[in-house]
Amino acid sequence: MRSAITVSLVPQAKGGPFVFWDGLESACESASALGFDAIEIFPPAADAIDRPALHALLARHSLRVAAFGTGGGWVIHQWHLLHGDPAVRKSAREFIRQIIGLAAEFGAPAIIGSMQGRVDAGLPRAQALEWLGDALEDLGGHAERLGAPLLYEPLNRYETNLFNTLGDAAAFLDSLRTRNVKLLADLFHMNIEESSPADALRDAARHIGHVHFADSNRRAVGFGHTDIAPILAALRDIGYAGYLSGEILPLPDSHAAAAQTARAFQTLVSTAHA
């Protein structure tokens, strides 16, 4: 398993669960100093990233990109894949498509989290799932042609009424033709929704493509009450070799949150190889 930490480039998302907020150069410098393998980037749009500059920055600090988020489309524009207006759904899909292209250039997946939307009053659930499935087929296929997976993130009940557990989301992915959409298992959301996060990870093992490494209170692992040991044991048991990425609140401050995430990860690695 590899370690990653989040950086947001979206001022409108201030207060959200991202650790670094002062630009990519500062984030890369801090991440490298703390021993992270990668950063996870939340951009305002694909064209907001200076790609040559980011390649150079990553090389200088011996870092990779773990993933790119697409939630800027929701935060900035209120676009999502289940909007009642087909023009908005089209804008949401195109926004995600562009970030998939950006992510693939860096060997990384794109994440569909908040951009999935929710089933609003008056929208039949069957219609919502048809729209979601069509979008995932299209975007998953696009990502596959570019050589990268697409990540779908089940969110807790307060953020969506689509799929809140790994099992329900995995069953939906099994109904699709594409096999290029993987699950993002967010330990914060799982703390709310799963009766046993460890069992949920084992049951959805073949679908797991990325993990958000967060405690029960959405702070760094070790700053809440989640029993992390059985979760990490489950990840080892299923052979998960991807990133544990700290998508967490920057509390008590960004450096302390990142440092605690790094310590928690280093403890995991030393335990796994003991």
N, C-alpha and C positions, 0 to 999 in steps of 0.2 A: 504494500500500500504506500501511497505517496501523499504528501501534505500540500495543502493550498490554503490561501487566505484571500478574502474578498476585498475588492476596491470598487467603489461607486464613482462614476463620472457624471452623475445626474443630480444636480443641485435640488431639484424638486423632490427627490427621495430622501432628503436629509431627515435623520431620525430613524431611518429604516435599518434593517439588519445587515449592514455592511461595515467592515472594520476600518478601512482606509478611505479618506475622502479628499485628500490633498493632491491628487494627480498621480499619474502612472509612475513618474520618476521617483517621487517620494515613496510610493507604495513598494516599488521594486527594491529600492535601497533598504527599506525596513524589512521586507520579506526575506531578502537575501541574508541580511545580518542575523535574522532569527532562525535561519536554516530551513526555510520553506522550499519546497520543490517547485512551486508554481503560484500564480495568482489567478483568481477568477474575476472577470471584468464585467461590470454592469454599465454598458455604454448608453448614451442618449440616442444613438443611431449608428449604423454601420459606417457611414461616411464621416463620423466624428473622430474616427481613429486614424492617426497618421501611421499607416502600416509599416513603411520603411523605418520610421523612428521607433516603433514598438519592437520590431525585429532586432534592431540594434540595442535597444534597452534590455531586452530579455537576454541577449547574448552577453552583454556586459556583466549582468548579474547572475548568469547561469541559471535562469529561470525558464519555465514554460508557461503557457496559458492552459489552465485546467478546463475552463469553459467560459462561454460568453452568455450573459443573461439577455433576455429579450423584453423584460418588464418595463423598460423605458417607454415602449409604445403605449402601455397602459398609464403609467405615471404622468407622462407628458401630454398624451393625446386622448386618453381614455378609449383607446382602441382595444378590442379583444375579438376572439374568434367566434363568439356567440351573439354578437350585437345584432339587434333587430334590423339594422340598416345594412343591406348587402354591400354598399360602398364602403362602410366602415369595416366590415369583415374582410373585404378585399384589401383595404389599407393595412389591416392587422397582419394578414397573411404575407403581404409584400414586405412589410417591416421585418418580419421573422425571416423571410427568404433571404433578405440582404444580410442579416446577421449570420445566418447559416454560411453564406459565402465567405464572410469575414472570418468566422471561426475556423472553417475548413483550411483557410490559408495558414493558420497557426496550428493545425493538427488537433483542433479542439471541437467539442460538440457545442451546439446552442441549446439553451434551456427554454422550454415553454412552461412557465409557472403562472403568474398572474394573467398572462395574455390568453390563457384558456377561457377566461370568463366564467359565468355562472348561468344557471337556468333561471331567468327572471320570470316574474308573474306573467301569465298569458302566453308563455312560450312552452309548448309541449316538450316534455323531456325527450321523447323519441326524436323530435326535430333537432333539439340541441345536440344529441349524441350523433345524429347523422351529419350535422355540420362539423362537429369536432372530428369525427372519423374521417370525413373527406379531407379536412385540413391536414390531419396527421398522415394520411396516405400520400397526399401531394408533397408536403414538406419533408416527410421521412424519405420519400423517394428522391427528392432533390438533394438532401444531405448525403444519401447513399451514392449518388452519381459523383459527388464531390469527395467521397472517401471518408466521410465522418458520420457518426451516429447523431440522432436527434434525441434529446432528453425530455421526457414528460414528467412533471412533478405533481403528485397528489398533494393537495393542500388540506389544511384542517377545515372543519365545518364552518368556521367564522370567515373564511376567505373564499370558499367555493362550495357549491352543493352538487358538484359533478362526482368526483371520486376522491374519497378522503382516506382510504386505506390502500396499501400496496396490493392486497389481494384483489380488490375490486378493479383497480387500475390495470393490473396484470390480465385479468379476465377480459377487459375491454381491448387491450392490445392484442390478445390472442384472436379476437374477432376480426382483426384487420389483415389485409394481404401483406402489407409491409412488415418486415422483421427488423427494420432499421431504427425503430423507436424503442428506446430503453427507458427504464424508470430511474428517476432521481429520488433516492430515499433520504428525506430530510428528517433528522432525528428529533427536531423540535415538533414538527407536525405529527410525527409518529408517537411522541410522548402523549399527545392529546388523543389520538385516534386508535392506536393499536393496543390490544389487550396485552400483547407480548411483542415488543419490537424485534427481539431476537428471532422468535418463531416466524414473524412476518417476513423477515429477511431470508430465512431459510426457505420458506414456501415460495417466495418470488425470486429465488436465486438466479435463474437464467435470464431474468429481465433487468437485474440491477446494473446500472451503468455509471452511477455517480452517487456520492454520499455527501450530504451537508452535515457537518460535524458540529452539533450544537447541543447545549444542555436544555433542561426542562424549561428554564426561564428565558431561553433564546440568548443566553450569555455563553461565554466560552465554556467548554467542557471542563468540569471541576468547580464551576461557580454556581451550579444548580444541584438538583437532587436526583438526576437520572443515574441509574445503576449502569454504568457504561461497560463494565467487564463482560456481561453476557452478550451484549451487542457486538463488541469487538470479537468475541469468540465466534459468534455466528458468521461474521464477515470473513474470518480466517477459515472457518469450516467450509464456506461456499467458494473459497478460492478467489475472493474479491481482490483484485490487484490495482484498482483505480485510485482516485483521489478521495481523501477525507478533507473537505473544504470548509473552512470556518465562515459560514454565512451566519453571522451573529451580531448582536448589538455591540457597539464600541464602548463597552462599559467595564470598568470605571472610566477608561479612556482607550483610544485606539491602540496605543502601545501595550498597555496592560492586557487588553483582550487578545491581541496577537501573541504576546509572550506566553500567556496561559495556554492558548491553543497549541503553540509549539511545544510547551512542556508536556501537555496531555498526549500529543502525538508521539513525542520521543519516549514517553513511558510505555505507550502501546508497542512501539517498535522493539524496545528492549525486552518487554515481556514476551513478545512473539518469538524472539530469538533466544530466550533464556534456556 
